[in-house]
């Protein structure tokens, strides 16, 4: 369990995690690409 010194530190950590989850997280279903790269590749093919 993490403790944050302030609400702003906590909010910043959540914002960083959301950025990671939406833009950088690699998954098998995205052909081992980060979601942003997968979306870009899909748009080029479609």
N, C-alpha and C positions, 0 to 999 in steps of 0.2 A: 504494500500500500504506500503510495507516494503522498507526501505532504508538501504543500506549496506555501511560500511565505506570504502570498497575497492572492486575491481573486484575479488580478491581472496576470500574474504568473500562471495560474491555473488556466485561464482563458487562452493565453498564448500557447500553452502546451496542447490544448485541445485543437487549436487552429493548426498547429504544426502536424498533429496526427491526421487531421482531415486532409491536409495537403498531401501527406505521404499516402494515405489510403486512396485518394482520388487520382493522384498523378504519378506516383512512383512505385507502388506495390506491384510486384511481378507475380503472375499466376499462370498456371498451366492453360487455363481456358482462353487466355489472351496470347497464346503461343509464346509464352515466356517473355513478353514485352510489357513494359509499363503501360497502364491504361491509356495515357496520352498518345504514346507511339502507336498503340493498337488502333485507336480511333483514327489517327492520321492515315495509317496504312489502309484501313477499311474505307475511308473516304476516297482515297486514290483509286481503289479497285471498283468502287460502286459508281 
